[in-house]
Amino acid sequence: MSPDPPAFTGTRIAGAREGDQLLITLHGSLDAMSVTALQTQLYDLTRVYDLLGLGVPVRQIHIDLAQVDFCDAAGLRMLVAARRVADARDATCHLRNAQPHLRWLLRATRAADLFHLDGA
């Protein structure tokens, strides 16, 4: 009998709102296989939290990247799209807790200039 395969946790996104801040937490890989679903969820989160904000618009979007283990060009495009969502709402976009490989990618592509990098 063979051992059970490791549990697949997949790529996940979660959101929480506090005042005018939206905290989005990403887990897993930001790659071509996951980015379309994640981007749809990201847009949905910003819309839902705007509706639930009871008149207080989102002014800061914080994306926590501590649990992101891989990011390719598609994932980078998704992060840039999140920045565009923030711009459209007159909000700032912060990337939090980016792992060294992701900080390197952001700096190498000059995408770091588009964000507030927190905890980097």
Buried (B, 14 or more C-beta within 10 A) or exposed (E): EEEEEEEEEEBBBEBEBEEEBBBBBBBBBBBEEBBEEBBEBBEEBBEEBBEEBEEEEBBBBBBBBEBBEBBBEBBBBBBBBBBEBBEEBEBBBBBBBBBEEBBEBBBEEEBBEBBEBBEB
